[in-house]
């Protein structure tokens, strides 16, 4: 069972008991790329880096050693809509780990000297990213797909925007966004729920005044009855690479659209991680045109994307595109049989179970779910919603999201 709670300060809490001697904690903050000031693109990611560069109580070296001398790990990542700090420790060190997560979030000092050094590291990261067309094509596709929304901005920012960020800007960003009502602490460990709750409450209480009044959580965006057409583009970019990289995609459902479960199943059926996905069988196994092809459905608070990516030799591009569009047409035109749907559903349930059979993955998933939905969906409810999918409901989603007039293409060649 998963226990959840919201403390008086607004902090959300989630706990799942495990049998492991290792405990996992994740502090998710509802602040990412879309929360950045327009002039400071990349400040969310820069803040994540700088959280480890000193707090009121600890130097960067002490922060690094705090958990590592115990055999534990400390890490973080930035996404479009959240920043997440997470740790792995022996269960007896859970309190130390949770306290450190809050210390980083609430008392980081962002010294200018450290910022000047870290800026060079992130600019190098940007340049390395540009050297990988199979990765940066996703960034460019999202820019074209989501402009003028903040979702179009690159998570890393740009060299120009990073140079405009100083210590004062970091402090202002954290002051505006790193608030307990926009956070969730999730713990997975071999302890009682009461013990986990006490650890979380004692840790956050060190940094939040007893009389703190949390701001109301913003209302959830309403899902549109019908998806609007995405911006029109079909673009080729000369990269002079040996391999062609291509994305065919479109906008899709948000977290709050009831049709998202069909979209999850559809993306997995078309190009999920298994070798038996339709596109992998068609383009790789049957025709040997690509090394890898995949489909991904990404959700945000007010939007989403459905992307099909592949890399191929230049002479194979037209044939690959022909087969991708043929498969999309097939899935729009003919419903799955009941047997095919049962197999697809069973496969996805198994994949989700295998992926979640990991304490770190559980903590990260729970924290994200609490930020987005205010609850953690039990495994049984996930299965129930997947069982509710019919061939007809899947066909309706395929026809709406993957309609030919909604598909956009980006090619790096």
N, C-alpha and C positions, 0 to 999 in steps of 0.2 A: 504494500500500500504506500501511497505518496501522501504525506501530510503537507498542507499549505496553510499560510496565515499571512495577514498583513499587520505589521506592528503599528503602534500609535504614530510613529514618525513617518509612516507611509511606506517603509521598506517592506517588500514582499519576501516571503520565506517559503522554501520548498525543501522537503527532506524525504529521502528514500533509504530504507535500511538495507544493508548488504551483509554478507557473511565474510567479506574480505578483511584482512588486517590493514588494508590500505584505504584511506579516506580521500574523497575528492570534493573540492569546493569550487564554485564558480560565482563570481560577482558580475552580473550583467547590468550594464548601464544603457538606458534607452537614449543613446546619443551617438550618432555616427556621421557619415558624410553629409546626409541631408540636413543636419543641424548646424552646419558650418556657416559662418558669415561668407558671403559671396567673395569678398576680397581675400579671404584666408583659406582657400581650397587646400585641403590636406591637413588642416589643423587637428582634426580628430585623430588621425593616424600619428601625427607628430606628438600629440598629447600622450597617446599610448606609449610611445617610445620614452618620453620624458618622465613618465610616472616612476621609472626605475632609476632615475638620476638624482635621487635625494629627496628625503622628507624632513619634516621638523625634527624627527628623532634619529634618523639613520642616514648614513652616507651611501652612495651607490654600491661600494664594496660590501657594506654591512647588509644591504638589501639582497645582494646576490648570495651572500653566505647564510642569510637568515633561515632558509629552508634547506639549502643544499648540504649544509653540514649535518643535517638530520637525515640525509638521503632522499629528500623530497625534491620537487620541481615547482617552478613558478613560471607562468607564461601569460601571454595576452594576445588579442587580435582585435582589429578594427574592421567593421563592415559598414554597409550603407546606412543601417539604422541602429547599430549598437556597438558598444565597446565592451569587451569582456576580459576580465582578469580571472585566472584560474590556477589552482594548485593541486598537487598530489603529494600526500604525506602518509606516514604511518598513523593509524587512527588515534594514538595517544597524543599526536602533535596537531590535531585538527584545530584546536583553539588558537595556537600560534599562527597557523596558516590563515585562518579566517581573519584574525586581527590584522595581519599584514596586508591582506587584500583591502580592507577598509582604510588602513593607514595610507596606502598608496593613493587611494581614490580621494581622500579628504585632506591630506597634509603634505602632498608633494610640493616642493618649493620651486621647481623649474629654474634653476640657476642659469643665467645667460651664458656663462662660459660653457656649461654642458650642452646648452642648446646649440651654440655655434658649432660644436663638434658633431652633435647628433644630426644636424642639418646636412652635413656632408655625407653621413652614412645613408640617410634617406634619399638624397639626390643620387647616390651611387645605386641604391635599390631601384630607383626609377629608370636609370640607364640600363641596368641589367634586365629589367622588365621589358624595355623596348627592344632588347636583343632577342626576345622570345616571342615571335609572331603568333605562336599557338596560344599564348596567354594574352598578349595585348590586343588581339583581335576582339576579345570579349569586351574589353574596356571601350574600344572604339564603337562597337555595335551598340552598347548601352548608351553611349553618348548620343548617337544618332537616334536611338529609339525613344529616349526619355527627355531630350531637350524640349522645353527650357527648365524642366524640373531639376531640383538639386540631385536627384538620382543619377543624372547624367554626368556628374563630376567624378573624376578619378579618385579613388580612395587615397592614393599616395600624394595627390596634389600635383603641382608642376614646379619646376625649378624656380620659376619666377614667383609663384605664390608663396613658396616656402621661405624665400628670402625676405618676405614682408612680415613674417611671424617672429615676434619677440616674446620675452618672458611675460610681459604684461598681457599680451594677447592670449597666451595660454592660461594665465590666471583668470582672465575674464571669461574664456570659454568654459573652464571648469566651474566657475562660480555660477554660470547660467544653466549648466546642464547636469553636473554631477550632484544631484539632489536625491535624498533617500526615496522620495515618492516615485522616482524614475529608475529605481534599482531593484534587483532581486538577488538574494543570496541563496544558492542551492547547494545542499550538502548530501553526499551519498557516503554512508559509512556504517560500520558495525557498532551502533550505539542506539540508545533509546531516542525517540522523537523529542522527549523533554530535554535530554542532554544537548541535542543538536540545536534546539530552539534557544536554550540558555547560552550556548556558545555564540550564536548569531546576535542575540540581543545584547549581551555584555560587550561584544566587539563594537557594534555600531553605536552603543551608548557612550563610548569614549569620545566620539567625534561629533555627536549631535546633541544640542542642548535639550534638556528635559522638557522645556516648554515649546519646542519646535512645532510649528503648524504646517503640515504638508499642503502643498497646492493641490487643487483637484486634478485628477488625471484627465487629459483631453478626451473628448468624445471620439469614438471610433468612426473612421470614414465610412460612408455608405457605399456599398458595392453598386455600380451601375447595372441597370437591368440588361443592357446590351453593351458589349465592349465597343468603344469607339475605334475608328481606324487609326493605326499608328502613323507617324510621319512617313511621307513617301520618300523612299530611297532604295536604290539598287546600285551599289557602288563597287568599283574596283580600285584598289590602291596598289601602285607599283612598289614592291619591296625587294625585288631582285633576289628572292630566295629560291633555293632548290625546290622546295615543296610549296604547293598551293595550300593556303588555309582559307576555309570558307565557313560562314555561318548563314543559315537560313532560319529566320525567326520572326517573332511578332510579340506584341504585348499580350498579357494573359491576366488571370484572376489574382486578386489580392488575398491576404490572409482571411478576410472577412466575407468572402464570397462562398456560398454553400456549394458551388460547383467545383471547388478546388480539389476535392478528393478524386473526382473523375479525371481532373487534369494530372494529378500525381500518377494515377494508374496509367493514363495514356502515355505520358512521357516515359515511364518505365517500360511499357510495352514496346514503344518505338525504339528507344535507344538507351535503356537502362544499363547497369553495370554487367549484366549477365551476357554471355556469348550468344545466347539464343534470342536476343532482342531482334526485332524485325529488320531494322536497318543494318545491324551488324551482320546478320545472316545474308542479307541481300547484297551489300556492297563489299563486304570482306570475304565471307566464307564462300559465297556462290560465285562472285565475279572477281575477287582479288584486286579490287580497285583502291582500297585504303588499308592502312594499318589499323586505324581506330576511327570510330564514329560514335557519337553519343548524343543524347537528347537530355536537356535539363529544363526543369520548371522551377523558377525562382519567384518567391512571393515577397511583397512589401506591403506596407500598411494601406496604400491606396493604388497599387498597381502590381504588375508582375510581368514575367517574360517567359516565353517558351522558345528555346534555342536548340537548333540541331547543328552540331559542329563536325567537320571532318577535315582531314589533311590528305592530299593526294598528289601524285605526279601530274605535271601540267597537261600532258596529253589526255588524262583521264577526267579532267574537270567537267566537261560537258556531259559525259556519260554519267558521272556521279550525280550531278544536278538533275538529270533526267530521271534517274532511279529514285532519288529522294522525293521529287515531286510526284512521281507515279505512286509511291507508297503512301504519301499523304493523301492523294486523291482516293486511293483504295480505302483508307481508313475513314474518309469522309463519306464514302458512297455506300458502304456495306457494313451492317452491324456485325459485331462478333457473334459467333455461336455461343450458346450457353456453356458448352464445354470449354471453348477457348477463353471465355471470361473467367470461368472457375480456375483454370490453370494460371491465368495472368494474376488473378487476385491472390491465389495461394502463394505464388512466387513472391509477390510484393510483401505479403504478411511475413513470410520467412526472412526476406532480406531485412525488413525493419527490425525483426527480433534479433537477428544476428548482429546487426549494426549497433543495436542498443545494449547488447550484452557486454557492456564495458562501463565501468564506473564513471570515467571521465566524460564519455559521450552522454551518459545519463544526466550528469550534473549540468553540462552545457545545454542539453535539450530542455531540461526542466526550467532552467533560468530563462531561456529564450521564450518558452511557452508562457511563463508567468508574465513576462513583459508584454507579450502580444495579446494573450487571451485572459490573463488574470487567473488562470487555472492550468493544470497539467492534465491532458486527456489520458485516461487509463488505457492500457493496451486493449482491453475488451471493447472500449468505445471506438477505438481506431478500427478494430476488426468489424464491429457492427456497421460502421459507416461504409467500409469497403464492401461488406456484404449487401448493402442497400443499392449499390451500383448495378444498373441493368444495361443490357446491350443498347437499349434505346437512349438511356441517359448519357452513355458514353458517346454514342453517335451524335447526339445533339451538341455536346461539348466540342467534339472534333470538327463538326461543321461550323460552329461559331468561331472558335479560336483559330483553327487552321484553314479557314476559308482562303481560297487562292488570292483574292484581292487584299488580304491582310498580310501576306507573307512578304518579307523584305530580305535582301541578300547583301552580304558584304564579303568581298573576296580580296585577300592579300596574295598578290602574284608577282 
